[in-house]
Amino acid sequence: MDGRYFRFYRCLALIVLLLASIAPVQARDNPNILLLMAEDMSVRVGAFGDPVAHTPNLDTLASQGVRYTRTFTTAGVCAPSRAAHILGMHQIATGTQHMRSSSRPAGGYFSVPPAEVKAYPELLRREGYYTYTDAKLDYQFSGALSGSGPTTIWNREGAQAGDWSRRAKGQPFFGLINFTVTHESGVFRPLGDRPQSPIHFAMQLARWWQLEDPVPEMVQAADVQLPPYYPDTNTVRDDLARHYNNIAAMDHQVGDILARLESDGLADSTIVIWTTDHGDGLPRAKRELFDS
């Protein structure tokens, strides 16, 4: 055989063998990714050294993975923080730094990130991932709720998105789940008390509608350990205890999701990331720049 043809066929055979060996590995090695994001809380988790928090599911998850103990959000409030997260860039670099610019009193507007900037779930979707999220968007270049943002980021979003079960057979997925039970509105006194403002009443109605079960009282006011910048009063202790109980409810929801992963045989092929959108929804934390 002519040497040129020999080299050609040998090269062709190597390419075929390479494709045959690599393609299945790539399909098999693309992990599922599940991002669980609690709202309005700091490191009030047992695995991070908090002795008051009731977080058995997060503690178990942490024992099987990696804890990142020196991480900081790029903003102390939700929409700018979510913009930085979903775009992978500091919000000042993408014009998304002004909280809820869409409701600006002098005239609202949606932020417009640079044309070359993409939300990373969109990049995952382009690589074949099934992407889904729940009803919370709030990226500054979208509204707060599903159906208000770019349609290229998610395959499904909102209450109808469900979970990973809607993907094609064998398709890897990326899911982003938000836990609103820990939102600062959960610290407000519940329905049954006299509303302190129309916003207070509206937020509690929304919370009542969202919660399927009442939040268990795992932590009592006497149990909490107050940081030195809070006065030791009944009101402060009651609010902080309610915050801890909301965290316990969130941990229970996380446990339900992890159990579904296990029952569907996906626990070993899924990277699970738990984090928060920014600090506590309490004074000196949310909307502030202090390292509380």
Rosetta blueprint (number, residue, H / E / L):
1 M L
2 D L
3 G H
4 R H
5 Y H
6 F H
7 R H
8 F H
9 Y H
10 R H
11 C H
12 L H
13 A H
14 L H
15 I H
16 V H
17 L H
18 L H
19 L H
20 A H
21 S H
22 I H
23 A H
24 P H
25 V H
26 Q H
27 A H
28 R H
29 D H
30 N L
31 P L
32 N E
33 I E
34 L E
35 L E
36 L E
37 M E
38 A E
39 E L
40 D L
41 M L
42 S L
43 V L
44 R L
45 V L
46 G H
47 A H
48 F H
49 G L
50 D L
51 P L
52 V L
53 A L
54 H L
55 T L
56 P H
57 N H
58 L H
59 D H
60 T H
61 L H
62 A H
63 S H
64 Q L
65 G L
66 V L
67 R L
68 Y L
69 T L
70 R L
71 T L
72 F L
73 T L
74 T L
75 A L
76 G L
77 V L
78 C H
79 A H
80 P H
81 S H
82 R H
83 A H
84 A H
85 H H
86 I H
87 L H
88 G L
89 M L
90 H L
91 Q H
92 I H
93 A H
94 T H
95 G L
96 T L
97 Q L
98 H L
99 M L
100 R L
101 S H
102 S H
103 S H
104 R L
105 P L
106 A L
107 G L
108 G L
109 Y L
110 F L
111 S L
112 V L
113 P L
114 P L
115 A L
116 E L
117 V L
118 K L
119 A L
120 Y H
121 P H
122 E H
123 L H
124 L H
125 R H
126 R H
127 E L
128 G L
129 Y L
130 Y E
131 T E
132 Y E
133 T E
134 D L
135 A L
136 K E
137 L L
138 D L
139 Y L
140 Q L
141 F L
142 S L
143 G L
144 A L
145 L E
146 S L
147 G L
148 S L
149 G L
150 P L
151 T L
152 T L
153 I L
154 W L
155 N L
156 R E
157 E E
158 G L
159 A H
160 Q H
161 A H
162 G L
163 D L
164 W H
165 S H
166 R H
167 R L
168 A L
169 K L
170 G L
171 Q L
172 P L
173 F E
174 F E
175 G E
176 L E
177 I E
178 N E
179 F E
180 T H
181 V H
182 T H
183 H L
184 E H
185 S H
186 G H
187 V H
188 F L
189 R L
190 P L
191 L L
192 G L
193 D L
194 R L
195 P L
196 Q L
197 S L
198 P H
199 I H
200 H H
201 F H
202 A H
203 M H
204 Q H
205 L H
206 A H
207 R H
208 W H
209 W H
210 Q H
211 L L
212 E L
213 D L
214 P L
215 V L
216 P L
217 E L
218 M L
219 V L
220 Q L
221 A H
222 A H
223 D H
224 V L
225 Q L
226 L L
227 P L
228 P L
229 Y L
230 Y L
231 P L
232 D L
233 T L
234 N H
235 T H
236 V H
237 R H
238 D H
239 D H
240 L H
241 A H
242 R H
243 H H
244 Y H
245 N H
246 N H
247 I H
248 A H
249 A H
250 M H
251 D H
252 H H
253 Q H
254 V H
255 G H
256 D H
257 I H
258 L H
259 A H
260 R H
261 L H
262 E H
263 S H
264 D L
265 G L
266 L L
267 A H
268 D H
269 S H
270 T E
271 I E
272 V E
273 I E
274 W E
275 T E
276 T E
277 D L
278 H L
279 G L
280 D L
281 G L
282 L L
283 P L
284 R L
285 A L
286 K L
287 R L
288 E L
289 L L
290 F L
291 D L
292 S L
